[in-house]
Amino acid sequence: MRIAVYHNNNDIRIEDRPVPEIGPEELLVKMEASGICGSDVMEWYRIQKAPLVLGHEIAGTVAKAGEKVTEFEEGDPVFVSHHVPCNACRYCEAGQHSLCDTLRTTNFDPGGFAEYIRVPAINVRTGTFRLPDSMTFEEGAFIEPLACVLRGIRTARFTGGSSAIVLGSGISGLLFIKALRAAGASRIAATDIVDFRIEAAKRFGADIAIKPEEAEPERIKDLNSGSLFDLAIVCAGSPSVVEQAPKLVERGGTLLLFAPLEPGETVTLPLFDIWRDQITIVSSYAGCPVDIEEAIGMISRKRIDVTDMITHRFPLEETARGFQLVAEARDSIKVIILP
């Protein structure tokens, strides 16, 4: 089978590898659509483990099922989660599945940018979901990123009728805009440094979309009926964005740290103002099974349309071109790799 092997953002090599053999409790899944995630092109995060096969936003067809697998059979359309929790540790029992050691160490083999994927037994049991008949494979490639977004909204305890500003309008930020709109947000603002993404934010539901330097508190109040926002979501891995975010949060509001900074990076925050205004700071990493189920339901019932977010489709042989577009972060939103 063909695989796309990551060495760095500018060095993605197409190689041949034997189709994985599966065990009695495992699945072999044929990749039908695999999205390139923004985290795939974070070299500081990925390059230390290179070479490797990336890709975790996948949807595919069961090509073979182990003899002990009863939930799935050949031909089933599925979404497969790469990281899965144990559902038994103290973190899982507290509903904090993304803190589970098992979730942080599990994966499928070899990765989503391959023609075939071996799904280990634990991923079959707790991380494989049959796609509804109403969902396409390309829509299925959005399940994982949307699940992460939905978990962020849940972690921030966002409720309908509240307002939000999304700082960074890449694919995660744009998914936040769509999800916040579906959740009944009263008003949504967005920022980005790229005009293409500012226009996309407007198109996907932002009432206000501006450059970061325009998002000063007094200007925000002028644009937002005299108020700051109940929720600010950091979707850009930039210290300056993190430092800007609490200045845009209304008293009693929440700051959600969604995009990571590089290890060792530091920021300066106005802790007195945060304390006085009782601003809550929360973070969110990954998505949990409950978020995956919610994402599947929202996409399949068309509560969130994701198909209009696909800007590029490439065959597996052109994965390198897809990585270049995502890394450039200029004129792409979601890049999908197809077999």
N, C-alpha and C positions, 0 to 999 in steps of 0.2 A: 504494500500500500504506500501511498505518498503521504509525507508529513512535511510541515513547514517548521524548521528548526531555528529558534531564536538564538543569535549570538550577541547582537545589539540591534538598536532600532534601524541601523543602516545595513545590517547583515542578517538577512533571513534566507535560509537555504532550503531548497526543496530536495528531500532525500527519499530513498526507498527503505522500507522497513517491513519485516514480516507482519502479517495481520496477527494481533495478539491471540493467544490461546486463552480460553475462559475455563473457570472451574465450575463445579456443579451448582453453585449458588450465585453465579455471575451472569452478566449480559454482555453481548457484543452489539454495539450500536453503530450504525452507519450514520456519519455526520451528514445532515442535510443543510444546516445553516449554522454559522458560528460568528458571533459578533466580536469585533475588536474593542476591548474595553480601554478606557483611559489609563487604567492601572497597568495594562500590558505594555505601554510605552514609557512608564516611569523607570528610566534606566537605573537610577539609584536603588530601586527596589528589586529589579529583575536581574541586572547584569551579574551580580555576585553569584547567581545560581546557574548562569549560562554555561554550556548550551543546554537548552530545554525546549520542549514543545508547550507553548502557551495555548490559551483559549479556554474560557470557562463559561461563555454565554452560548450554550449549544442547544440545538433541537435536532432530533434524528429519528431513525427507524430501527427498531430491534431487528438485527440481522440473525441473531442466534441467542437462544436462552438455555442456560444450564439445566440439567435434568431435574434439579431440585427447586427451580424457580416456578412458582405457581401464579404469581401476580401478573406476569407479562408473557407474551408469546411473539413469535416471529411476525413481523409486519406492523406491530404496534407503534404508533407515533408517540415519542416521549420527549420530555425535558429531563435532563440529568444534572443534579447539583454536584459540583466538584467537592465542596466542603460539606460534611454532614456531622451533626452532633450525636453524642452517645445517648441522649435523653435520660440519663441516669445519674449524672454527677450533680454536685450541689449547684453548679451554675445553671444547668438545664432545668433542674427542679425549681429554680427561682425565676425561670423564664428568660434567662440570660444565655441563650444557646450559643451566641457568637463568642462567648468567653470560654467555651468548652475546649479542653485540650484535644479531644478527638476531632472536633470541627477544624481546628488549626493544623492538623496533621494529615487529614484524609485528602484524597484526590483520585481522579480517574486516570487511566493509562492509555496513551501517553499524554494527551492534551486535546483541546478542542480543534486545533488546526491540524487535523489528521483525517484520513478517510474513514477509519474505524477506531472505536474507542472501547476499551475493556472497562466495564463498570464493576468494581469490587462488590462483594456481598453486602457490606454495610451501606454502600451507596444505593444498591438495589433496594434494600429494606426501607431506608429512611430518606433517600434523596432522588428517587426516580418517580416521575409523575406522568401519567398518560395524558397526552394533549387532547383537549376536547375536539370534536369533529369540526367545530366552527373556527378553529385556530390553525393558521398556516405555520410552516416551519420558521419562516422569517419572523413572524410574531412571537414564536416560541423562543427565539434568540433574545428577546427583550425580557423574559421572565426573571432572570437573575438580576439584571440591573434595576428593574422596577421593584423587585422584592427588597433590595437594599434601600431604595428610596422610601418605600412604605414603612420599613422598620425605622428609618430616621424620623419620619413624621410621627410614628407611634411613640418613639422615644421622647420626642419633644412635646408630647401630649397636646398636639395641635387639634383644635376643634373648629368646626364650621363657624363662620362669622368672624373669625380672626383674620388679621392681615399678616403678610410675610414678604420678606425681601430675600432673593436668591442671589448670592454673590459668586458669580462665575456661571456662564451659560453654555458650558459644554454639554455633553449628553446627559450627565447626571443632573445638572442644573435645569435643563429643559424638561427632563422627566419629573423633577420636583414641581415645576410650574404646572405641568399637566395634572399631576397627582393632587396638588394643592387646590387646583380649580375643581377637580372632581370631589374633593373633600369639603367644598363650600367656602373657600376663602373669600373674604369680603373684598380684598384688594391685594394684588401681587405686583411686586416690583422685581426687576432683575438688573444686574450689571454684567458687563464684559468689556474686554479691551478690543474685541474684534467686531467690526460693523456687521459682518455676516451673521454673527451669533446674536447680536442685539436685535436684528430684524427677525431672526428665528424666535427669540424670546417673545416678541410682540405677536408673532404669528401663532404661537402655541399657547397664548393666554395671559401674558404679562400685561398689566394695565400701564406700567411704566417700565421702560428699558433704556438705560443710560450707561455712559462710561463711568468707571469707578471714581475718577476725579470729580465727576459731577454729583456724586452721592454724598454731599456734605449734609449734616443734620438739618440745617436751616432750609436748604433747598429741598430736601426730602419732605420736610413739614409743609412747604409750599405746594408740593406735588401731591401730598397725601392728606389733604384737609386738616392740616395743622398738627398731625401726629407722626410719631415714628412708628416702627412696626412691632407687632406682637412677637414675631419670630424672625430671626435672621439666620440664614443657612449658608455656611461657608462651603462652597463647591469649587474653590480654586486653591491649590496648594501653594499659597503665597503668604509669607509673614505679614505683608502690608494689608492683605485682605482680612486676615485674622484680627489685626489691630484695628481695622476700620469697623468691623462688625458690631462690637458692643456700643459704638457711638450711634448706631441706627436702630437700637432696640428700645422700645417704650418701657416705662417703669412697670415692673412685674412681668416683663417679657422673658423670652428664652433665646439663647444663642446655641445653635446646633453646629458642632464641628464635624463635618462630613468628609471633606477632602483632607488627607494627611499632609503634614510638612515632612521634610527630610529629617531623619534622625539627627539630633544635635542642634537643629535650628531652634531659636528662641524668639519670643515676642514680648512686647511690653504692653500690659493691659492696665486700664484705669481701675484698680481694685477698689479704691474708695467709692467711685461712682457706681461700680457694679454692686458693691455692698449696700450703698445708700438706696439705690433704685431697685434692689432685690431682683437682679437679673440672674436667671438660672443658666448655667453653662452645662451642656450635655454633649456627648459624643456618640457616634454610631458607626459600627463596623459590621459589614457583611449583612446577610439576610438569613432568617430562620425559617423552618418549615411552615410556620403559620403565615409568614410573609410571602413565601412562594405560592401557597394556596390562594392567598388573596390576590397576588399578581396574576395568576392564571385566570381567576374569576373576572378580574377587572378587564383584562385584555379580551377574553373570550366573549364577554357580554358587551364589549365595545364601550365600556365606561371610560376607557383611555385608549385612544387610537395611537398606535405606534408606527404604523406603516408609512406615515408621512414624514417620519424622522430619518428614513433610510435615504442617504444621499449617494452612496456608492455600493456596488456589488462587484466582487472579483472572484474568479476561480481560485482554487487553492494555489495554483502555480504563480499567481500574482499577489500572494499574501504580502510580499515586501512592499509593493505599491500601497497597499492598504495601511501598513504600518507607517509609511512615510506621511500619508495624508493625516492620520490620527496624531502623529507626533508634531506635525506642523501646526495643527489646530487652527487652520485658517478658513477653509471652505468645505469642511465636512462636518456632518453631525454623527450619523451612525454608519459605519462601514461593515458590511456583511461579507463573510467568506463563504462561498458555495462550493460543493464538491465538483 
